[in-house]
Amino acid sequence: LKSMRRDNQSSVSEFLLLGLPIQPEQQGTDNDRFLGMYLTTVLGNLLIILLIRLDSRLHTPMYFFLSHLALTDISFSSVTAPKMLMNMLTHTQSISYAGCISQEFCFVLFADLDNFLLTSMAYDRYVAICHPLHYPRIMSQNLCFLLVIVSWVLSFANALLQTLLLARLSFLKDSTLHHFFCDLSALVKLSSSDTTINQLVILSVGSLVIAVPFICILVSYGHIGATILRRPSIKGICKALSTCGSHLSVVSLYYGAIIGLYLFPSSNSTKDKDVIVSVLYTLVIPMLNPFIYSLRNRDMKGALRNILRRGPFSA
């Protein structure tokens, strides 16, 4: 029996993804809908990167971080959406073991990177509003590059740690994931090995990666709010809202989805809620980001008008 169990565990070559909780007859319509969402995400975020690259007035720290956030959102959605769409189109559910581990690594990497970039943007807004006279000196080009590099290093380190610990686990044949991608928590729960270390690392390091950036964002906006209230004026409040409104909207959507998913987990009988919330922060929010930053931002709208008026090559 031990030999059969060991062979059953070591020979796992693929996982089965149950996908989204939708009826088979609706998959064609939903596939078109999700394909449209994914293409909107890619094209919208590419437009943001293009506008920032072509318009010299957008060569500021805030838009530097925004361009990296747009690139991260494209990568974040591309980790899960193409495989999900292909499975829905071909009516298959399988994903190879190597593909699953790679998907989990990239998902953790870009999810963490999103957190750190949103934190860097919050710090940039804090300096702009609370220390406007020292803004050019504090938010230097070197600091902006350093914040992005540190974000990449920390994200890569956590993704690598989680993936190495996951790779040591054993899985039974025909392992089925109640999800549309290889979620780390779902994989750990599916393992037939002792997952005490994995759960401890996910709880400690994973929570740290989410909680610390979120606390930093709250502290930054706490200082911003205190600065505005110290010198209350309609003009100051409008300026703060125009400066921070887009970022606040994205932060509220992103962390709202994460808090709803991880702090209020579903029971085993209602796992569909977790899948739906995952769709929200892997597909819907990255798709909404370009609209939030373009429709609520005069600089972005001005850059778009200039590019359309003059053409990209003359710009």
Secondary structure by P-SEA (a helix, b strand, c coil): caaaaaaaaaaccbbbbccccccccaaaaaaaaaaaaaaaaaaaaaaaaaaaacccccccaaaaaaaaaaaaaaaaaaaccaaaaaaaaaccccccaaaaaaaaaaaaaaaaaaaaaaaaaaaaaaaaccccccccccccaaaaaaaaaaaaaaaaaaaaaaaaaaaacccccccccccccccaaaaaaaccccaaaaaaaaaaaaaaacaaaaaaaaaaaaaaaaaaaacccaaaaaaaaaacaaaaaaaaaaaaaaaaccccccccccaaaaaaaaaaaacccccaaaaaaacccaaaaaaaaaaaacccccc
